[in-house]
Amino acid sequence: MNIVSSPRNEPRRPRRMEDLATLPVFFKLQAKRTVVAGGSDAAAWKAELLASTGAEVHVYAADASPTMQALADAGTVILHNDNWMADILPGAAIAICDAETDDEAEAFFQAARNAGVPVNVIDKPAFCEFQFGSIVNRSPAVIAISTDGAAPILGQAIRRRIETLVPPALADWARVARDIRDTVTARLAAGPQRRAFWEGFTDRAFGPAPSKHAAEELAREATSIAAGLGEAQGRVTLVGAGPGDAELLTLKAVRALQAADVILFDDLVSDDVLELARREAQRMLVGKRGGRESCRQEDINDMMVSLAKAGKHVVRLKGGDPMIFGRAGEEIARLEAEGIPVSVVPGITSALAMASSLGVSLTHRDCAQSVRFITGHSRKGELPSDIDWRAIADRKTTTIFYMGGRTAGAISATLIDHGLSPEMPVVIAKAVSRPGQRHWTGMLRDLPAAMGGIGHDEPVLIGVGSIFAGARGYSAIGSDMETVAA
């Protein structure tokens, strides 16, 4: 088996965790004494937040706002009508202050530190050992977002985006999960069996709210898995990683990455995409790149079969879409022949990302009635000869050549020989959707010279068709390489 490393034969080991500005933790405060200094509305909000965790909240304020007084009247907090003193801090679980001046903020900060109490001074990051993030509350599932105090508005915007993705019923499912966890642990063996159960549970959790009998149904499902699977059967998911930008992944692709035991990824898959995978997943580079040493397809197939038969959930992560020049058909055939369940999660193919970045419609009704995706090389590395070049040379068709960098000269000559105008607009796009994406626009007759200047160090697409006359930066006499924001 020939497993290759990085393009320059250097080991590629994506970090499991990038640098963190702060450590996200979830702090249990049930029945613990906490201190809030200050009676403002801002202090009241923090006091109410602490109280929602079941903490015993002591507020020290000589002058309490109506909001704070209302919390005290309702018994939510214990209000002491006096200013804070250093002797109130020892033994507290958390200390929070709304200080009017930097001198007061520093005094409270130092007093809390001397007492060994985690401290936060509202809106004064220099005097905070921890920050409050924006919260998405689906308790017992709680999501917190922090920008390390750098951009609170951005944190709020992220929270609003997450709110739209996380259904309110998730709170009910989280409570069900808490109720059945001990039962699942007792009935199912650690590893594949439990993973199979919880993956099925997750699928339900993002659907309708649980019925009142959900816990009993799930307990029966756990019993069924224990009786029927023994050693849980593995499976393979072919996942499209898109052209490179992690934001172009589908939600289903992210969920597959989060559920994987092993990820077999192509050389073109970006580190940003891999960063979204489950931390514990084993990651194996099975690089396939034109002009470089590559894993044989047969070896990749063998690896998927072996790992799946060992009970693993294998994600075969491919650049772009698995079903477009990704040899997915061969992999599916082999897996099905071995009786291994296989599913496919589509991805955004690079031609579509290229069209979006250039601001063109591949099937603009004034220019093209169809679009074709063509491989730029055959098994022998040459331009394919067994396709209908006269049909491809139709001026009313948009054609995208994948992997055509080394055959650009032959593409130009063949299309012109079959009747396409040498002045037909052409675009070359390099590193589509990745940082530093660049493109060249010009005419078909100039394609070979332009390709020679671009090189083959990154994946290249060649687009041919009149629609590219509307591409950003298009020039009938050709243009220099232009950078496109990724």
Secondary structure, DSSP 8 states (H G I E B T S, - for coil): -----STTS------SS---SS-------TT-EEEEE--SHHHHHHHHHHHTTT-EEEEE-SS--HHHHHHHHTTSSEEESS---GGG-TT-S-EEE--SSHHHHHHHHHHHHHTT--EEETT-GGG-SS---EEEEETTEEEEE--TTS-HHHHHHHHHHHHHHS-TTHHHHHHHHHHHHHHHHHHS-TTHHHHHHHHHHHHHHTSS---TTHHHHHHHHHHHHHHHHSS---EEEEEE-BSS-GGGS-HHHHHHHHT-SEEEE-TTS-HHHHTTS-TT-EEEE----TTS----HHHHHHHHHHHHHTT-EEEEEESB-TTSSS-HHHHHHHHHHTT--EEEE----HHHHHHHHHT--TT-TTT-SEEEEEES--TTSS---SS-HHHHT-TTEEEEEES-GGGHHHHHHHHHHTT--TT-EEEEEESTTSTT-EEEEEEGGGHHHHHHHH-SSS-EEEEESGGGGGSTT--TT----EE---
